[in-house]
Amino acid sequence: VRGVTVRDIGSVRGAIVTFTVDGREASDVKAVLHNQSINVSVVTPNSARFDMEDRHVPDLVRASVHYFNTEDEIDKALDVIAGL
């Protein structure tokens, strides 16, 4: 999605995805998604000192996709994020 940076750097990718949206605070992105019934969380450098402080990344949006999420739900989340 244009303007979105996935911040995960592991060699093995999982269903937890952390990202930023250009020009938007993570808490703002979370609020917009929440208003569309899409649940994400915000990860701050204080909660991930092992990694985030060294990389100098801002607060991140954390989407925890799991087996119970449908493709339609994921598509909806991507559409909302793309519209930011």
C-alpha positions as CSV (number, residue, x, y, z in Angstrom):
1,V,0.0,0.0,0.0
2,R,1.4,3.4,-1.0
3,G,2.6,5.3,2.0
4,V,2.8,2.3,4.3
5,T,6.1,0.9,5.5
6,V,6.1,-2.6,7.0
7,R,8.6,-2.4,9.9
8,D,9.1,-6.1,10.5
9,I,12.7,-7.2,9.8
10,G,12.8,-10.9,10.7
11,S,13.8,-13.4,8.2
12,V,10.8,-15.6,9.1
13,R,7.6,-13.6,8.6
14,G,4.5,-14.3,10.7
15,A,1.0,-13.0,10.9
16,I,1.8,-10.2,13.3
17,V,2.6,-7.1,11.1
18,T,3.9,-3.8,12.4
19,F,3.8,-0.8,10.1
20,T,3.7,3.0,9.8
21,V,1.6,5.2,7.6
22,D,3.4,8.3,6.1
23,G,2.2,11.5,7.8
24,R,0.0,9.7,10.4
25,E,0.6,8.9,14.0
26,A,0.1,5.2,15.0
27,S,-2.6,6.2,17.5
28,D,-4.5,8.0,14.7
29,V,-4.3,5.0,12.4
30,K,-5.6,2.8,15.2
31,A,-8.5,5.2,15.9
32,V,-9.5,5.3,12.2
33,L,-9.4,1.5,12.0
34,H,-11.3,1.1,15.3
35,N,-14.1,3.3,13.8
36,Q,-14.4,0.7,11.1
37,S,-14.5,-2.2,13.6
38,I,-10.9,-3.2,12.8
39,N,-8.8,-4.0,15.8
40,V,-5.1,-3.2,15.9
41,S,-2.8,-2.1,18.7
42,V,0.1,0.4,19.0
43,V,3.6,-0.6,19.9
44,T,5.8,2.0,21.5
45,P,9.6,2.0,21.8
46,N,9.1,1.6,25.6
47,S,7.4,-1.7,25.0
48,A,10.0,-3.0,22.6
49,R,13.3,-1.7,23.8
50,F,15.2,-4.6,22.4
51,D,14.5,-3.5,18.9
52,M,12.8,-0.2,18.4
53,E,15.2,2.0,20.2
54,D,18.2,0.7,18.3
55,R,16.3,1.2,15.0
56,H,15.0,4.6,15.9
57,V,11.5,3.8,14.7
58,P,8.4,5.7,15.9
59,D,5.3,4.2,17.5
60,L,4.1,1.4,15.2
61,V,0.6,0.0,14.3
62,R,0.5,-3.8,15.1
63,A,-2.0,-5.9,13.2
64,S,-2.3,-9.5,14.6
65,V,-3.9,-11.5,11.9
66,H,-4.9,-15.0,12.9
67,Y,-6.7,-18.0,11.5
68,F,-10.1,-16.6,12.4
69,N,-9.7,-13.5,10.2
70,T,-11.3,-13.8,6.8
71,E,-9.8,-12.6,3.6
72,D,-12.6,-10.0,3.4
73,E,-11.6,-8.6,6.8
74,I,-8.0,-8.3,5.7
75,D,-9.1,-6.7,2.4
76,K,-11.2,-4.2,4.4
77,A,-8.3,-3.3,6.6
78,L,-6.1,-2.7,3.6
79,D,-8.7,-0.6,1.9
80,V,-9.1,1.6,5.0
81,I,-5.3,1.9,5.4
82,A,-4.9,2.8,1.7
83,G,-7.5,5.5,2.1
84,L,-5.5,7.3,4.8
